[in-house]
Amino acid sequence: MSRFAGAALAGLMAVLTATGAAGGDYEDMFSVYGIPMSDTLREADRAVTAGDYKRAEDLLLPLVDGGDADAMVMLAAMYANEQVFKVRDG
């Protein structure tokens, strides 16, 4: 993840935390804004719901690396909720 992407995630975390959008079911958060979820995002959401944050992170990181903004939002919310901690650089 580039430094810019890391900074963008940090900014998203702040916004999500401030608005309260970081809490709860990610599918609900996406549907509120009319964002369709891919199968991988749904699987990551199920992993978060089950408390398997490592699995969710493993599913999201390839999408994030590919520039998927929806995956970036979900991962940013996970950082905001302290479900994952290490922000990758590089």
C-alpha positions as CSV (number, residue, x, y, z in Angstrom):
1,M,0.0,0.0,0.0
2,S,1.4,3.4,-0.9
3,R,2.0,6.1,1.6
4,F,-0.9,8.0,0.0
5,A,-3.2,5.1,0.4
6,G,-2.2,4.8,4.0
7,A,-2.9,8.5,4.5
8,A,-6.2,8.1,2.7
9,L,-7.2,5.2,5.0
10,A,-6.3,7.2,8.0
11,G,-8.6,10.0,6.8
12,L,-11.4,7.6,6.1
13,M,-11.0,6.1,9.6
14,A,-11.4,9.6,11.1
15,V,-14.5,10.3,9.0
16,L,-16.1,6.9,9.7
17,T,-15.4,7.2,13.4
18,A,-16.8,10.8,13.6
19,T,-20.0,9.9,11.7
20,G,-20.5,6.6,13.6
21,A,-20.5,4.7,10.3
22,A,-17.6,2.6,11.5
23,G,-19.8,0.6,13.9
24,G,-22.1,-2.3,13.1
25,D,-22.7,-4.4,10.1
26,Y,-20.6,-3.3,7.0
27,E,-23.3,-4.6,4.6
28,D,-25.7,-2.1,6.2
29,M,-23.2,0.7,5.9
30,F,-22.7,-0.1,2.2
31,S,-26.5,-0.5,1.5
32,V,-27.3,2.9,3.1
33,Y,-25.2,4.5,0.4
34,G,-26.5,2.2,-2.4
35,I,-23.1,0.5,-2.9
36,P,-23.4,-3.1,-4.2
37,M,-21.1,-5.5,-2.4
38,S,-19.0,-8.1,-4.3
39,D,-18.9,-11.7,-3.2
40,T,-15.5,-11.1,-1.6
41,L,-16.8,-8.1,0.3
42,R,-19.7,-10.1,1.6
43,E,-17.4,-12.9,2.6
44,A,-15.2,-10.4,4.5
45,D,-18.3,-9.0,6.1
46,R,-19.3,-12.4,7.3
47,A,-15.8,-13.0,8.7
48,V,-16.0,-9.7,10.6
49,T,-19.4,-10.7,12.0
50,A,-17.9,-14.0,13.1
51,G,-15.0,-12.2,14.8
52,D,-12.4,-13.6,12.3
53,Y,-10.8,-10.2,11.6
54,K,-7.6,-11.8,10.2
55,R,-9.7,-13.6,7.5
56,A,-11.5,-10.4,6.7
57,E,-8.2,-8.5,6.4
58,D,-6.7,-11.3,4.2
59,L,-9.8,-11.1,1.9
60,L,-9.7,-7.3,1.7
61,L,-5.9,-6.6,1.2
62,P,-5.7,-8.0,-2.4
63,L,-8.7,-5.8,-3.3
64,V,-7.2,-2.8,-1.6
65,D,-3.9,-3.4,-3.4
66,G,-5.9,-3.5,-6.7
67,G,-7.4,-0.1,-5.9
68,D,-10.9,-1.3,-4.9
69,A,-12.3,1.8,-3.0
70,D,-15.1,-0.3,-1.4
71,A,-12.6,-2.6,0.2
72,M,-10.6,0.4,1.3
73,V,-13.6,1.8,3.1
74,M,-14.3,-1.6,4.8
75,L,-10.7,-2.0,5.8
76,A,-10.6,1.6,7.1
77,A,-13.7,0.9,9.2
78,M,-11.9,-2.2,10.6
79,Y,-8.9,0.0,11.5
80,A,-11.3,2.5,13.1
81,N,-12.9,-0.2,15.2
82,E,-9.4,-1.6,16.2
83,Q,-10.2,-4.9,14.6
84,V,-6.9,-4.8,12.7
85,F,-3.9,-2.8,13.8
86,K,-1.0,-2.9,11.4
87,V,-1.1,-0.5,8.5
88,R,1.1,-1.8,5.7
89,D,3.5,0.4,3.9
90,G,4.9,-0.4,0.5
